[in-house]
């Protein structure tokens, strides 16, 4: 029989099991209207995730695409369109 912490809701559904993955927020960076990279050694401690947040003053139609990936602890981004924006990238690991 497995051991550990398990929590159920009032309907009997498991809402927490210690075998689940939890996310850890590591930080955020702004693209500053340019292609770039940001190294964080903590990105090597799990499976990286990120979320790109578009600037609020721009409409989604006029915003170009931002390509983002993580390699060896480095968050890398490139603007795809000629119009560049100051995106915010929030990142972490799970």
N, C-alpha and C positions, 0 to 999 in steps of 0.2 A: 504494500500500500504506500503511495507517495506521501511524503511529508512536506510541510511548508505552510505558507499562508494562503488561504483561499477565502474570498468574500463573495457572498451571494446577495442579490437584491431580493425584494419582497416576493418576486414571482419565481424565485428559485434559479435564476440565471446567474452564472458566474460573472462577476464584474472585475475581479482581480485574481490573478493566479501568478505566483512567483515565476512561472515559466514564461510569462509575457515579457515583451520588450518595452522598455520605457525610453522616451526621448529625453535627451539632455540638450538644452539650449546652450550654445557656446558663445554666440555673439552675433553681430551684424556689421555690415560694411555698406558704404555707398559707392556707386560706380563713378561718381564725379564726372559724368559725361564722357568717359573714356574707357577703352579696353583696359583690363588690368588683372591683377592677381593678389591674393592675400593668403599668407601661410599661417596656419594654426596647428601646432603639433597635436592638439587634442583631437583633431579630425582623424588621426591614426588610431584612436582608441575605440572605434566602433564603426558602424555603417553610417556614412555621411548622409545628411538630408539638407535641403535648403528650400527656401521660398523666396520668390522675387516679388517685391511690392512696387507697383508702378506709382510714379508721382501723381498726387491728387489733382494737380493743376492741368493735367493733360487728359484728353479723351482717349479711350481705348482704340479708337479708329486711327488716330494720328501717331500712336506709339509704335515704334518698330520693335522687332524681336531682340531679345537678349539671350545669347547662348551661354549656358553656365554648366560647368562640370567640376568635379573634384578629382585630383590626382596627387597621390603621395603627400597628403596633408595640405595641399594648396587648392584654394577655391579660385577658379579661373573664369573670367567672363569676357565676352566679345559682343559688341553691338553689331547687329545685322543691317540696320538701316542707316541712311546718311544722317537722319535726324537722331541725335543722341540725347538721352535723358538721364537724370540722376536717380537711377533705381536704387532701392534699398534691398539688400540680400540678407536675409536672416538664415542662420545655419546652425547645425548641431549634429549630434550622432545619436543612434539608438542601437 
